[in-house]
Amino acid sequence: MKRVLKWVGIGVGVLAGLIVLGLVGVYFSSQSRLTKAYDVPQASLVIPSDPESIENGKHIFQFRGCEACHGENLEGKVYLDDPAVGKVISSNLTTGAGGVGSAMTDSDWVRAIRHGIRPDGTGYLFMPSTEFFYLSDEDLGDVIAYIKSAPPVDNEMPPSSLSFVGRILMTLVKDITFIPAELIPHDAARPTPPEVGITPEYGAYLTQSCHVCHGLTMSGGVIPGMPSSWPPAPNLTFGAGSTLPTWTEADFINAMRTGLTPSGSMLRSEFMPWTSYQFMSDNELKAVWAYLQALPEIPYGNR
């Protein structure tokens, strides 16, 4: 019996040691990614200052979801606090106390928004720059103009942080990262933005953020890296498992304006950000609808 207990004890000790080594490996592996510096050239972009450009920048800031994350006054807030991921805390973008506005150059703003990179070259946590990388120079310039025009707000916020569970998830699952800069082709030429119009091409340009939840094919399914409390994303193509074939363009626009679907159910704004998309113009929403109609019909869940 003593020999059995001895070997059991040795086995438990070996297992505990392997677990500790694994956790140490996870920490250092994730930490090296969190502290990696990206060498992105200083960007040259004309930032306008006229009221029309600033107003357009506000429009883009609202419907692209920036306001939902950073607040109506750009003051920053705790967007998500979940042990499975960490704390998603948006920065105070103004020049007030705790704000980053005073320290950011125009080039810093471009790198932060388009590349997800801090002034020191490291990648921001959770900053959805994979969407903003494709913004046209004109749209990005207008957004930066709007941010720079914001009145100062005093609001000191801690930085975002990744939980250890989030570190494990990011280390073990190849397709999951909470550092968007890892996914951006920083040195590649960006696609030429489409002309503004009620076209599938312009609708695709407006809906880059939708791929985060609905997948590259827009067919929906379980959202990788999101807390288990999040529901699967629905199929936005007209393929099997989608309800969109029963919708009209007017139904779609009404749902984005009010959150109310044709069946009478409410879209849950904490998961489906219609409260941001409601700021789109009618023509922008019509372009998005044209894009969804033009997508290949893919069965639900084939992200």
Secondary structure, DSSP 8 states (H G I E B T S, - for coil): -HHHHHHHHHHHHHHHHHHHHHHHHHHHHHHHHHT-B------------SHHHHHHHHHHHHHTTHHHHH-TTS---EEEEETTTEEEE--B-SSSTTBSGGG--HHHHHIIIII-B-TTSBB-SS--HHHHTT--HHHHHHHHHHHHHS----------EE-HHHHHHHHH-TT--S-GGGGS-TTS-------SSSSHHHHHHHTTTHHHHH-TTS--BS-TTS-TTS--B---SSSTT-SGGG--HHHHHHHHHHSB-TTS-B--TTTS-HHHHTTS-HHHHHHHHHHHHHS----TT--
